Structure formats: structure tokens, C-alpha cells
């Protein structure tokens, strides 16, 4: 299902890094980025990011920066409007979720509350 409102998007830096990591892992073009939310962490919910090639029945599919991003429907309720970024600076290295729905985040940025 392609959604026009509340899309999950990705920055150019994150798209390039994801493509690099998929290439290094030997993953083919059938793979995509899967983002989700799980219970846990010091703020109540944690972000999950992985590479996958199997679609679920209720998966939401987004295309941005020539990159496919997939999210299950339950997680999408928390991630609508989120932008996926990648930083390799001094203040932290890795993928970051810029989530407009988060009302609170922990210091490490790996968990959040809504």
C-alpha cells in the first residue's frame, strides 16, 4: 500500500549508507529497509531497522531517494511522518529516526515515547 500522507522518508546520507551496507552484505535488489517499533528501552518503545526481502500482508511501502522502505501497519502508527537519517559525526554514528510523533526520547536516542 502506497500512502501519500505521513510517509516514512529517508535522507540522501541514509539512503547511500543503506545501499552500501546492502552491497557489502551481498544482498540483491529484492531487499529493502524494514523499520519497526518494539516495546522496550528506557522510554517505552525502541526503533528497529533491518534489511528484508519478504513482505507482510499489512506492510506499508514507501519509496524515497530511490530506496524502498517497508513498515508493518502497527509500527506505522508510531512512525508516520518519520525521516530516517544517518550520521557519522563526532556526536554519534549510525541511523537516526527523526520522529515527529515522539513526545520524549532517551539520551541515547534509541527509545522514545508517544
N, CA, C and O atoms as a MOPAC input file, in Angstrom:
PM7 MOZYME 1SCF
protein

 N      0.85000 1    -1.18200 1     0.00000 1
 C      0.00000 1     0.00000 1     0.00000 1
 C      0.88500 1     1.23100 1     0.00000 1
 O      1.73800 1     1.37200 1     0.87600 1
 N      0.70600 1     2.10400 1    -0.93900 1
 C      1.45800 1     3.35400 1    -1.02500 1
 C      0.63400 1     4.44800 1    -0.37500 1
 O     -0.51200 1     4.67800 1    -0.76100 1
 N      1.20400 1     5.11900 1     0.60200 1
 C      0.48900 1     6.14000 1     1.35100 1
 C      1.03100 1     7.50500 1     0.98400 1
 O      2.24400 1     7.67700 1     0.86500 1
 N      0.14200 1     8.49400 1     0.79900 1
 C      0.57000 1     9.83100 1     0.43200 1
 C      0.77300 1    10.73900 1     1.63700 1
 O      1.52500 1    11.70800 1     1.54800 1
 N      0.12700 1    10.45300 1     2.75500 1
 C      0.26800 1    11.29400 1     3.93500 1
 C      1.01900 1    10.54300 1     5.00600 1
 O      0.81000 1     9.34700 1     5.21000 1
 N      1.89700 1    11.25600 1     5.69300 1
 C      2.64400 1    10.62400 1     6.77100 1
 C      3.67400 1     9.63000 1     6.29100 1
 O      4.01700 1     8.69100 1     7.00900 1
 N      4.17000 1     9.82600 1     5.08500 1
 C      5.16700 1     8.90500 1     4.54300 1
 C      6.37400 1     8.78200 1     5.44800 1
 O      6.71300 1     9.71100 1     6.18200 1
 N      7.01100 1     7.64300 1     5.39200 1
 C      8.31800 1     7.46600 1     6.00900 1
 C      9.32500 1     7.79100 1     4.91000 1
 O      9.28000 1     7.20800 1     3.82600 1
 N     10.22800 1     8.72000 1     5.19400 1
 C     11.19500 1     9.16900 1     4.19200 1
 C     12.61400 1     8.90000 1     4.67800 1
 O     12.83000 1     8.47100 1     5.81200 1
 N     13.57000 1     9.15800 1     3.80200 1
 C     14.96700 1     8.87700 1     4.10500 1
 C     15.82700 1    10.00100 1     3.53000 1
 O     15.54000 1    10.52100 1     2.45100 1
 N     16.86800 1    10.36700 1     4.24500 1
 C     17.78600 1    11.38200 1     3.73300 1
 C     18.73700 1    10.75400 1     2.73600 1
 O     18.86700 1     9.53200 1     2.66400 1
 N     19.39700 1    11.60100 1     1.96900 1
 C     20.37100 1    11.10800 1     0.99500 1
 C     21.49700 1    10.34300 1     1.68500 1
 O     21.91600 1     9.29300 1     1.19800 1
 N     21.99500 1    10.85900 1     2.81900 1
 C     23.06300 1    10.16600 1     3.56500 1
 C     22.63900 1     8.77500 1     3.99100 1
 O     23.40200 1     7.81900 1     3.85100 1
 N     21.41300 1     8.65500 1     4.51700 1
 C     20.91900 1     7.36000 1     4.97800 1
 C     20.71500 1     6.39900 1     3.81100 1
 O     21.02200 1     5.21200 1     3.92300 1
 N     20.20000 1     6.90400 1     2.69900 1
 C     19.97800 1     6.05700 1     1.52200 1
 C     21.31000 1     5.51300 1     0.99500 1
 O     21.41800 1     4.33000 1     0.67300 1
 N     22.31800 1     6.37900 1     0.90900 1
 C     23.64100 1     5.94600 1     0.43100 1
 C     24.24400 1     4.91200 1     1.36300 1
 O     24.80300 1     3.91700 1     0.90000 1
 N     24.14200 1     5.12800 1     2.67300 1
 C     24.71900 1     4.18700 1     3.64400 1
 C     23.99100 1     2.85200 1     3.59100 1
 O     24.62600 1     1.79900 1     3.64800 1
 N     22.66600 1     2.88200 1     3.48400 1
 C     21.89700 1     1.63900 1     3.40400 1
 C     22.28300 1     0.83700 1     2.16100 1
 O     22.46000 1    -0.37900 1     2.23200 1
 N     22.41200 1     1.51600 1     1.03300 1
 C     22.80000 1     0.82700 1    -0.20300 1
 C     24.20100 1     0.23700 1    -0.07600 1
 O     24.45800 1    -0.87000 1    -0.55000 1
 N     25.10500 1     0.97600 1     0.56300 1
 C     26.47200 1     0.49000 1     0.78100 1
 C     26.45300 1    -0.76300 1     1.66300 1
 O     27.11600 1    -1.75100 1     1.34600 1
 N     25.71000 1    -0.72900 1     2.75200 1
 C     25.64100 1    -1.87200 1     3.66700 1
 C     25.00900 1    -3.09200 1     3.00500 1
 O     25.45700 1    -4.21700 1     3.22700 1
 N     23.97000 1    -2.88000 1     2.19400 1
 C     23.33700 1    -4.00000 1     1.49300 1
 C     24.30600 1    -4.61000 1     0.48400 1
 O     24.37300 1    -5.83000 1     0.34000 1
 N     25.04600 1    -3.76600 1    -0.20500 1
 C     26.02500 1    -4.25000 1    -1.17400 1
 C     27.12100 1    -5.05600 1    -0.48500 1
 O     27.49200 1    -6.13700 1    -0.94500 1
 N     27.63500 1    -4.52100 1     0.61900 1
 C     28.69400 1    -5.21700 1     1.37100 1
 C     28.21800 1    -6.55100 1     1.92000 1
 O     29.01100 1    -7.48200 1     2.06400 1
 N     26.92500 1    -6.65300 1     2.22900 1
 C     26.36000 1    -7.89400 1     2.75600 1
 C     25.96500 1    -8.86400 1     1.64000 1
 O     25.51500 1    -9.97700 1     1.91400 1
 N     26.13200 1    -8.44200 1     0.38500 1
 C     25.79400 1    -9.30100 1    -0.74500 1
 C     24.29800 1    -9.44500 1    -0.97900 1
 O     23.85600 1   -10.43200 1    -1.56800 1
 N     23.51800 1    -8.47600 1    -0.52800 1
 C     22.06400 1    -8.52600 1    -0.71400 1
 C     21.70600 1    -7.97300 1    -2.08900 1
 O     22.30200 1    -7.00000 1    -2.55200 1
 N     20.73000 1    -8.60100 1    -2.73400 1
 C     20.35300 1    -8.15900 1    -4.08000 1
 C     19.25300 1    -7.09800 1    -4.03300 1
 O     18.84800 1    -6.64600 1    -2.96200 1
 N     18.78600 1    -6.71500 1    -5.21300 1
 C     17.82300 1    -5.61800 1    -5.32700 1
 C     16.43500 1    -5.97900 1    -4.79900 1
 O     15.57000 1    -5.10600 1    -4.71700 1
 N     16.20100 1    -7.23700 1    -4.44100 1
 C     14.91000 1    -7.60800 1    -3.85900 1
 C     14.82100 1    -7.21100 1    -2.38500 1
 O     13.74400 1    -7.27200 1    -1.79100 1
 N     15.93800 1    -6.80700 1    -1.79800 1
 C     15.96300 1    -6.40900 1    -0.38900 1
 C     15.60100 1    -4.93700 1    -0.22600 1
 O     15.79800 1    -4.12800 1    -1.13300 1
 N     15.07600 1    -4.61400 1     0.92700 1
 C     14.65500 1    -3.26300 1     1.24300 1
 C     14.93000 1    -2.99600 1     2.71600 1
 O     15.30400 1    -3.90000 1     3.46400 1
 N     14.74100 1    -1.74900 1     3.12000 1
 C     14.89000 1    -1.37700 1     4.52400 1
 C     13.56500 1    -1.63800 1     5.22100 1
 O     12.51600 1    -1.18200 1     4.76700 1
 N     13.61500 1    -2.37200 1     6.32200 1
 C     12.42200 1    -2.57900 1     7.14500 1
 C     12.60800 1    -1.80700 1     8.44400 1
 O     13.59200 1    -2.00600 1     9.15700 1
 N     11.66200 1    -0.93000 1     8.74800 1
 C     11.67300 1    -0.19200 1    10.00700 1
 C     10.46100 1    -0.63500 1    10.82300 1
 O      9.39600 1    -0.92500 1    10.27800 1
 N     10.64800 1    -0.67900 1    12.14200 1
 C      9.55000 1    -1.08200 1    13.01700 1
 C      9.77600 1    -0.53400 1    14.41300 1
 O     10.80900 1     0.06500 1    14.71100 1
 N      8.78700 1    -0.75300 1    15.25400 1
 C      8.82800 1    -0.31100 1    16.63800 1
 C      8.54900 1    -1.51700 1    17.52400 1
 O      7.64800 1    -2.30600 1    17.24000 1
 N      9.30900 1    -1.65600 1    18.57700 1
 C      9.11400 1    -2.73000 1    19.56000 1
 C      9.00900 1    -2.10500 1    20.94400 1
 O      9.53600 1    -1.01800 1    21.18300 1
 N      8.33500 1    -2.78400 1    21.84400 1
 C      8.27000 1    -2.33500 1    23.22100 1
 C      9.60700 1    -2.53100 1    23.89900 1
 O     10.28000 1    -3.53300 1    23.66100 1
 N     10.01000 1    -1.57900 1    24.75100 1
 C     11.26000 1    -1.70400 1    25.48700 1
 C     12.01800 1    -0.40100 1    25.52800 1
 O     11.52600 1     0.62900 1    25.06700 1
 N     13.19700 1    -0.44400 1    26.07000 1
 C     14.01800 1     0.75300 1    26.19000 1
 C     13.59500 1     1.59500 1    27.37700 1
 O     12.55200 1     1.34400 1    27.98200 1
 N     14.37800 1     2.56500 1    27.70300 1
 C     14.09800 1     3.38000 1    28.88800 1
 C     12.92400 1     4.32800 1    28.69900 1
 O     12.39800 1     4.84100 1    29.68600 1
 N     12.49300 1     4.58200 1    27.46100 1
 C     11.34400 1     5.46800 1    27.23100 1
 C     10.07900 1     4.70200 1    26.84800 1
 O      9.02000 1     5.31100 1    26.69100 1
 N     10.16600 1     3.38800 1    26.69600 1
 C      8.97700 1     2.58100 1    26.43100 1
 C      8.91700 1     1.90400 1    25.07800 1
 O      8.38100 1     0.80000 1    24.97600 1
 N      9.45100 1     2.52700 1    24.03000 1
 C      9.43300 1     1.96100 1    22.68200 1
 C     10.81600 1     2.09700 1    22.06600 1
 O     11.50700 1     3.08700 1    22.30300 1
 N     11.22400 1     1.11300 1    21.27900 1
 C     12.52100 1     1.17800 1    20.61000 1
 C     12.33600 1     1.05200 1    19.10800 1
 O     11.40700 1     0.40300 1    18.62800 1
 N     13.24200 1     1.68800 1    18.38000 1
 C     13.26000 1     1.60700 1    16.92500 1
 C     14.01700 1     0.36300 1    16.49400 1
 O     15.00100 1    -0.03000 1    17.12100 1
 N     13.55000 1    -0.25000 1    15.42100 1
 C     14.23300 1    -1.38600 1    14.81300 1
 C     14.46800 1    -1.06000 1    13.34200 1
 O     13.59400 1    -0.49300 1    12.68500 1
 N     15.63800 1    -1.41400 1    12.82200 1
 C     15.96300 1    -1.22300 1    11.41700 1
 C     16.70800 1    -2.46300 1    10.95500 1
 O     17.65400 1    -2.90900 1    11.60400 1
 N     16.27900 1    -3.01300 1     9.83500 1
 C     16.91400 1    -4.21800 1     9.30900 1
 C     16.72900 1    -4.22800 1     7.79400 1
 O     16.00300 1    -3.40200 1     7.24100 1
 N     17.38800 1    -5.16200 1     7.14000 1
 C     17.18500 1    -5.38900 1     5.72000 1
 C     16.36900 1    -6.66000 1     5.57500 1
 O     16.59600 1    -7.63300 1     6.29500 1
 N     15.41800 1    -6.65800 1     4.64700 1
 C     14.48400 1    -7.76700 1     4.49900 1
 C     14.14900 1    -7.91900 1     3.02200 1
 O     14.41000 1    -7.01800 1     2.22500 1
 N     13.57500 1    -9.05200 1     2.66100 1
 C     13.09800 1    -9.23500 1     1.29500 1
 C     11.74900 1    -9.94500 1     1.25300 1
 O     11.32200 1   -10.42600 1     0.20300 1
 N     11.07600 1   -10.00700 1     2.41700 1
 C      9.75700 1   -10.63000 1     2.47900 1
 C      8.73200 1    -9.61200 1     2.95800 1
 O      8.90500 1    -8.97200 1     3.99500 1
 N      7.66700 1    -9.47600 1     2.18300 1
 C      6.60700 1    -8.53100 1     2.51400 1
 C      5.53500 1    -9.22500 1     3.34700 1
 O      5.20200 1   -10.38600 1     3.11400 1
 N      5.00400 1    -8.49200 1     4.32200 1
 C      3.88300 1    -8.97000 1     5.11100 1
 C      2.58000 1    -8.45600 1     4.53400 1
 O      2.56500 1    -7.50900 1     3.74900 1
 N      1.49700 1    -9.08200 1     4.92600 1
 C      0.18400 1    -8.73300 1     4.37800 1
 C     -0.21200 1    -7.28100 1     4.66100 1
 O     -0.83400 1    -6.63700 1     3.81700 1
 N      0.13900 1    -6.76800 1     5.82700 1
 C     -0.27600 1    -5.41200 1     6.19100 1
 C      0.86600 1    -4.39700 1     6.08600 1
 O      0.77300 1    -3.30200 1     6.64100 1
 N      1.93500 1    -4.75300 1     5.38200 1
 C      3.07500 1    -3.84100 1     5.25900 1
 C      2.71600 1    -2.58300 1     4.47700 1
 O      1.97700 1    -2.63000 1     3.49400 1
 N      3.25300 1    -1.46800 1     4.93600 1
 C      3.15100 1    -0.18700 1     4.25600 1
 C      4.46400 1    -0.00100 1     3.49900 1
 O      5.53300 1    -0.24200 1     4.05800 1
 N      4.40100 1     0.42300 1     2.23900 1
 C      5.58500 1     0.53600 1     1.38900 1
 C      5.77300 1     1.99000 1     0.96300 1
 O      4.83200 1     2.65500 1     0.53000 1
 N      7.01700 1     2.46600 1     1.09700 1
 C      7.35800 1     3.83800 1     0.73800 1
 C      8.60500 1     3.82500 1    -0.12400 1
 O      9.48000 1     2.97800 1     0.05800 1
 N      8.69300 1     4.75300 1    -1.05700 1
 C      9.87500 1     4.92200 1    -1.90000 1
 C     10.36900 1     6.34500 1    -1.73000 1
 O      9.60000 1     7.29500 1    -1.87900 1
 N     11.64700 1     6.50000 1    -1.41900 1
 C     12.25200 1     7.81300 1    -1.30000 1
 C     13.73700 1     7.66600 1    -1.61300 1
 O     14.35900 1     6.67600 1    -1.22700 1
 N     14.30000 1     8.63400 1    -2.30200 1
 C     15.72700 1     8.60400 1    -2.66600 1
 C     16.09400 1     7.28400 1    -3.34600 1
 O     17.17000 1     6.73300 1    -3.11600 1
 N     15.18000 1     6.78500 1    -4.19000 1
 C     15.38200 1     5.53200 1    -4.91600 1
 C     15.62800 1     4.35700 1    -3.95400 1
 O     16.36100 1     3.42000 1    -4.27000 1
 N     14.99800 1     4.43300 1    -2.77700 1
 C     15.16400 1     3.41400 1    -1.74800 1
 C     13.78700 1     2.98500 1    -1.26200 1
 O     12.93200 1     3.82700 1    -0.99100 1
 N     13.56800 1     1.67300 1    -1.15100 1
 C     12.29300 1     1.15600 1    -0.66200 1
 C     12.38200 1     0.97300 1     0.84900 1
 O     13.31700 1     0.36700 1     1.37300 1
 N     11.37200 1     1.51900 1     1.53200 1
 C     11.26500 1     1.41800 1     2.98800 1
 C      9.93300 1     0.74600 1     3.28400 1
 O      8.90000 1     1.15600 1     2.75400 1
 N      9.94900 1    -0.28900 1     4.13300 1
 C      8.75200 1    -1.04700 1     4.44700 1
 C      8.54100 1    -1.03300 1     5.95900 1
 O      9.49300 1    -1.10600 1     6.73500 1
 N      7.27900 1    -0.93700 1     6.35800 1
 C      6.92600 1    -0.85400 1     7.77000 1
 C      5.62300 1    -1.61000 1     7.98600 1
 O      4.68800 1    -1.45700 1     7.20000 1
 N      5.54200 1    -2.42500 1     9.03800 1
 C      4.27600 1    -3.08600 1     9.33900 1
 C      3.26000 1    -2.05000 1     9.82000 1
 O      3.64200 1    -0.99000 1    10.31500 1
 N      1.98900 1    -2.34800 1     9.67700 1
 C      0.92700 1    -1.38600 1     9.96800 1
 C      0.95200 1    -0.92700 1    11.43300 1
 O      0.77400 1     0.26000 1    11.70600 1
 N      1.16700 1    -1.84100 1    12.36100 1
 C      1.18800 1    -1.47500 1    13.78800 1
 C      2.30000 1    -0.46600 1    14.07700 1
 O      2.07500 1     0.51700 1    14.78300 1
 N      3.48700 1    -0.70100 1    13.54100 1
 C      4.60900 1     0.21800 1    13.74000 1
 C      4.36800 1     1.54800 1    13.04100 1
 O      4.78600 1     2.59700 1    13.53100 1
 N      3.68900 1     1.50500 1    11.88900 1
 C      3.44000 1     2.73300 1    11.13500 1
 C      2.62800 1     3.73300 1    11.95800 1
 O      2.77900 1     4.94200 1    11.78000 1
 N      1.77900 1     3.25200 1    12.84500 1
 C      1.00100 1     4.14900 1    13.70000 1
 C      1.91600 1     5.04600 1    14.52600 1
 O      1.54800 1     6.17700 1    14.84600 1
 N      3.10700 1     4.55500 1    14.87500 1
 C      4.09000 1     5.32400 1    15.64100 1
 C      5.10000 1     6.05700 1    14.76200 1
 O      5.73100 1     7.01700 1    15.20300 1
 N      5.25200 1     5.60200 1    13.51200 1
 C      6.32300 1     6.11300 1    12.64700 1
 C      5.84400 1     7.01200 1    11.50500 1
 O      6.67000 1     7.49500 1    10.73100 1
 N      4.56500 1     7.24600 1    11.38100 1
 C      4.05800 1     8.09800 1    10.29500 1
 C      4.75100 1     9.45700 1    10.33900 1
 O      4.79400 1    10.09900 1    11.38800 1
 N      5.28600 1     9.89100 1     9.21500 1
 C      5.97700 1    11.17500 1     9.12500 1
 C      7.43100 1    11.14400 1     9.53000 1
 O      8.08900 1    12.18500 1     9.53500 1
 N      7.95500 1     9.97300 1     9.87100 1
 C      9.34300 1     9.84100 1    10.32000 1
 C     10.31100 1     9.93700 1     9.15500 1
 O     10.02400 1     9.47300 1     8.05200 1
 N     11.45400 1    10.54100 1     9.41200 1
 C     12.54100 1    10.60900 1     8.44300 1
 C     13.70700 1     9.81300 1     8.99700 1
 O     14.09200 1     9.99100 1    10.15200 1
 N     14.26700 1     8.94200 1     8.18600 1
 C     15.42600 1     8.14000 1     8.55600 1
 C     16.67800 1     8.86400 1     8.08500 1
 O     16.78800 1     9.22300 1     6.91300 1
 N     17.62300 1     9.07800 1     8.99700 1
 C     18.85400 1     9.80000 1     8.68900 1
 C     20.04700 1     8.94700 1     9.09900 1
 O     19.90300 1     7.98000 1     9.84800 1
 N     21.21700 1     9.30800 1     8.60600 1
 C     22.45700 1     8.63900 1     9.00300 1
 C     23.49500 1     9.69400 1     9.31400 1
 O     23.68200 1    10.64400 1     8.55400 1
 N     24.16600 1     9.51900 1    10.43500 1
 C     25.21800 1    10.44300 1    10.83800 1
 C     26.48900 1     9.66100 1    11.13400 1
 O     26.44400 1     8.58200 1    11.72400 1
 N     27.61400 1    10.21200 1    10.72000 1
 C     28.89000 1     9.59000 1    11.08800 1
 C     29.79200 1    10.62900 1    11.74600 1
 O     31.01700 1    10.56800 1    11.64100 1
 N     29.15900 1    11.58100 1    12.42300 1
 C     29.88800 1    12.66300 1    13.07800 1
 C     30.37600 1    12.29300 1    14.46600 1
 O     30.22200 1    11.15700 1    14.91600 1
 N     30.96100 1    13.26500 1    15.13000 1
 C     31.51900 1    13.06600 1    16.46200 1
 C     30.44900 1    12.85600 1    17.52900 1
 O     30.72300 1    12.23700 1    18.55700 1
 N     29.24200 1    13.35700 1    17.30300 1
 C     28.17900 1    13.24100 1    18.29500 1
 C     27.39600 1    11.94800 1    18.19000 1
 O     26.34700 1    11.81400 1    18.82000 1
 N     27.86700 1    11.01800 1    17.43000 1
 C     27.18200 1     9.74200 1    17.28800 1
 C     27.20600 1     9.27000 1    15.85600 1
 O     27.14300 1    10.06000 1    14.91400 1
 N     27.30000 1     7.96100 1    15.71600 1
 C     27.37600 1     7.37100 1    14.39700 1
 C     26.26400 1     6.34700 1    14.27100 1
 O     26.05300 1     5.52800 1    15.16500 1
 N     25.56000 1     6.40000 1    13.16300 1
 C     24.52500 1     5.41100 1    12.91600 1
 C     23.27000 1     6.01800 1    12.34500 1
 O     23.20900 1     7.21000 1    12.04300 1
 N     22.26500 1     5.16900 1    12.20200 1
 C     20.97400 1     5.60200 1    11.68200 1
 C     20.17500 1     6.24800 1    12.80700 1
 O     20.19700 1     5.78600 1    13.94800 1
 N     19.47100 1     7.32000 1    12.47000 1
 C     18.65100 1     8.05000 1    13.42900 1
 C     17.24000 1     8.17300 1    12.88000 1
 O     17.04300 1     8.37200 1    11.68200 1
 N     16.26600 1     8.05200 1    13.76100 1
 C     14.86900 1     8.23500 1    13.40400 1
 C     14.45200 1     9.63300 1    13.85500 1
 O     14.49300 1     9.93900 1    15.04700 1
 N     14.05600 1    10.47400 1    12.91400 1
 C     13.53600 1    11.80400 1    13.23200 1
 C     12.01600 1    11.66000 1    13.19800 1
 O     11.38700 1    11.72500 1    12.14200 1
 N     11.44600 1    11.46200 1    14.39300 1
 C     10.05200 1    11.07500 1    14.52000 1
 C      9.22700 1    12.21100 1    15.11300 1
 O      9.40400 1    12.55000 1    16.28400 1
 N      8.32100 1    12.81200 1    14.32300 1
 C      7.50600 1    13.91400 1    14.82900 1
 C      6.47000 1    13.47000 1    15.86500 1
 O      5.88500 1    14.31100 1    16.54800 1
 N      6.23800 1    12.17400 1    15.98700 1
 C      5.25600 1    11.64100 1    16.92700 1
 C      5.83600 1    11.41900 1    18.32200 1
 O      5.08500 1    11.25500 1    19.28400 1
 N      7.15000 1    11.41300 1    18.44000 1
 C      7.78900 1    11.15200 1    19.73300 1
 C      7.63500 1    12.36600 1    20.64700 1
 O      7.99900 1    13.48200 1    20.27700 1
 N      7.10000 1    12.13800 1    21.82800 1
 C      6.95700 1    13.21700 1    22.79800 1
 C      8.15400 1    13.27500 1    23.73800 1
 O      8.38700 1    14.28300 1    24.40500 1
 N      8.91200 1    12.17600 1    23.78100 1
 C     10.06800 1    12.09700 1    24.65900 1
 C     11.02400 1    11.05500 1    24.08700 1
 O     10.58600 1    10.03800 1    23.55000 1
 N     12.32600 1    11.30500 1    24.20100 1
 C     13.35000 1    10.35100 1    23.76100 1
 C     14.35700 1    10.16700 1    24.88200 1
 O     14.54200 1    11.05700 1    25.71200 1
 N     14.99800 1     9.02700 1    24.90500 1
 C     16.04200 1     8.81400 1    25.89600 1
 C     17.32800 1     9.50000 1    25.42300 1
 O     17.40500 1     9.94500 1    24.27800 1
 N     18.31400 1     9.58400 1    26.27700 1
 C     19.55800 1    10.25300 1    25.95300 1
 C     20.30000 1     9.64100 1    24.78200 1
 O     20.94700 1    10.35800 1    24.01800 1
 N     20.21800 1     8.33300 1    24.62900 1
 C     20.94500 1     7.67700 1    23.53800 1
 C     20.18100 1     7.73900 1    22.22000 1
 O     20.74700 1     7.44800 1    21.16600 1
 N     18.90300 1     8.11300 1    22.26400 1
 C     18.10300 1     8.25000 1    21.04800 1
 C     17.57500 1     6.95300 1    20.48600 1
 O     17.02000 1     6.93400 1    19.38700 1
 N     17.73700 1     5.86000 1    21.22500 1
 C     17.27500 1     4.56000 1    20.72800 1
 C     15.88500 1     4.19000 1    21.18700 1
 O     15.30500 1     3.23200 1    20.67700 1
 N     15.33100 1     4.92800 1    22.14100 1
 C     13.97300 1     4.65900 1    22.55900 1
 C     13.20100 1     5.96300 1    22.67500 1
 O     13.78200 1     7.04200 1    22.78500 1
 N     11.85400 1     5.83700 1    22.64700 1
 C     11.02000 1     7.02300 1    22.64900 1
 C      9.66400 1     6.70000 1    23.25400 1
 O      9.33500 1     5.53700 1    23.48800 1
 N      8.88600 1     7.73400 1    23.50200 1
 C      7.51400 1     7.60300 1    23.98000 1
 C      6.62100 1     8.48400 1    23.11700 1
 O      7.07700 1     9.47200 1    22.54300 1
 N      5.33200 1     8.11500 1    23.02800 1
 C      4.36600 1     8.93400 1    22.29900 1
 C      3.24300 1     9.34600 1    23.22600 1
 O      2.32100 1    10.04500 1    22.80600 1

